[in-house]
């Protein structure tokens, strides 16, 4: 497998949708679908084993739904970027997904070219939102930070460096190049710093760090 490619796992209980997404992503030389799952339980095992850069997760699936799957993935220490791809633009679903550690929320009726661009942005470290859910999510991440800045003292120097990189929207691969360490080492540090700060996702970590930096400047 080409180490320069960003790896993706598709999780959806509809085979046709997974096939369509895989065909769409095949147009991009720097993206590679390395795993597919038709259920939440299958997705958890594959994510822990393969550690893809990005997981595209359906919200409404038979059995274990996307939110349950997302929660368990984060509880298991999976640091992959995870974006929801769903038909639901309900406020409760959007806020629940972000609260459980999703890095983005996209709707299935998105134009294919736009969807591909948003997936590429997600791989690059950006939070991606369909237009219909932008206001809901923007309001959610503007909630004031409840963790004191002193919690930074619990982090190692390397973890602080990586947290600063996350706040700039860098992906694990970019951080690894920036700090001259391996992708695997970055993933371990991300897992540790999220646990120390009591945060569930890179998005929460980035927002928290940006808030702290803003207070320091003030």
N, C-alpha and C positions, 0 to 999 in steps of 0.2 A: 504493500500500500504506500502511495506517495505521501511522505511526511508533510508536504506542503499543503495537502488538501485538508479542508475542514470536514470533520466527520459528523454525520447526521443520523438520528434514529427516528423513524416514523411510528407513531402509535395511534391506531384507529381501527375500529372493529368493522370497517367497510373496506374490503379488498380493492374495490374499484377506485376509491379515493386514494388509497396508498399507492396504487399503480399510477394514477394520474400525477400525484406529487413526485413520485420517483422519476417519471418521464420528464416532468418540468425541470427538476433539479439536474437531470442528466445533461442539460444544455450548458451547465457551468463546469468548467474544467477544474476549478478549485474547490468544488463541493462533492462529497461522496456519501451516498446512503450506505451505511455499513450494517444496519439492522432494521428489522420491521417487527412490530408486535401488534397482535390483534386484541390484546386484553391488557388491563392494568398489571395483573400479576406477572404476565410474561415480560412486560416492559420493565418492571422493577429488577428482575433477574438479569436481563440483558444490559440495562443501564449500569448496574453495579459491575458487571463483567467487562463491558466494552468501553465505558467512560467516554461516550461520544461528546463532541464539542457542543452539539445542539440537539435537543429533543423537541420534536413537534408533536404535541399531545392533544388528542381530541377531548372535549369536555364531557359529552354525553355518550357513554359506552355501556353496554350490557354488563351486569355484574359490578365490578369495581369501577366507579366513574373516574373522570379525569381529575377531579379535586382530591379524591381519596388517593389516587395514584401519585399525584403531585406531593401530597403531604408525606406519604411514605418514602418517596424518593428523597426528599429533603431530610427526613428523619434518619435515613440510611446514610446520609453524608454525601449524596450525589451532588457534585458542584457544576454539572453540565448546565449550560443555559437552557431554560425550558420555556417554550412559548405555547400558549393554548391556541388551537385552531378549531373554531366552533361556529355553529349557526346562531348561538345565543348572544345577544347584546344587552341582556338584562343586567341592571346595575349590581344586583346581589352576586351574580356569577362573576362579573368583572372584579369586584372588590374581594370576593372570596379567593379567587385565583391569585391575585397579587398578594393578598395577605398570607397565602400559603407558600409563597416563594416563586411565583411565575415571573419570568423576565419579559413577558410580552403577551399580547392578547389580539389575535387576528380573527377575522370573520371569513367563513368559507365562501362567501359570495364575492370576495375581493377579486378584482381583475387579475388574471394569471401573471401578467408582466409586473404588476404592482406587488403581488404576493411574492414573486421571486426576488424582487428588489428588497422587500422587507425582511425576507429570510436572510439575504446576504448581509443586511445591516445588523440583524440579530447575531449572526456568527461573528461579526466584527465588534460586538460588545455593546451595541445600542439597544435600548428598550424600544420595542416596536408595538405600535397600537393602530388598530383600524380607526378611521376617523370618527366612527359612531361611538367609540368608547373612550376617546381621548379626554373629554371633559371629566368623565367619571374617574378615570385613573389619575388625572392630574390633581384632582381634589384629594384623592386618597394619599398621594405621596407628599402632599403639602402639610400633612399633619405634623405638628412639632415633634422633634426628637425627644424621647423620654429617657434616653440614656446619657449619663454625665460624660463629659469629655475625658474625665479621669480614667474611664475604662480603656482609653488608649494606652495607659500605663501598663495594662495587663498584656499588651502585645509585644512581641519581639521587634527589633529594628527591621528585620526583613518583612515581617507581617505588616508593619506600618507602611513600608515601601510598596508592598503589593496592594494594600488598601487604597493608597493614593493613586495607584495605576487604575484600579477598578473605578475609582471616582472620576477618572478621565475617560472612562468608557472602553478601556483596553480589554481585549480578549486574553485568555490564558496564553495563547501562542505569542501574542504581541508582548505580553509581560515577560514571558520566558526569554524572548530575544532582547528585550530592553535590559533585563537584569542578568543576562547570560547564565540562565539556569534552565533546567529541563521543564517540559510541560508538566511532567509528573510531579516535580517538586512544587511547582506553582499550585497545582490542584490540592496537594497536601496542606500547603500554607493557607489557601483559601478556606478549606474545610475547618482548619483550626481557628482561624480568626473569626469566622462566622459563629462558631461555637462559643468562643470567648465573649463575643459581643452580644450573644443571644439573638442573633439575626438569622433569618431563614433563606435569604437569597442575596445575590450580588446587587440586585436593584436596591434592596433595603440598605445594604452596606454602602453603596455609592451615594444614595440620598443622605444617609447619616453622616458620611464623611464630608460631603459638600456643605451640609449644615454646620458642622464643626469648624470647617475652614472659614465659613462666612462669619461665624461668631468670633473667631480668632482675629479676623481683619477688623471687626467692629470694635 
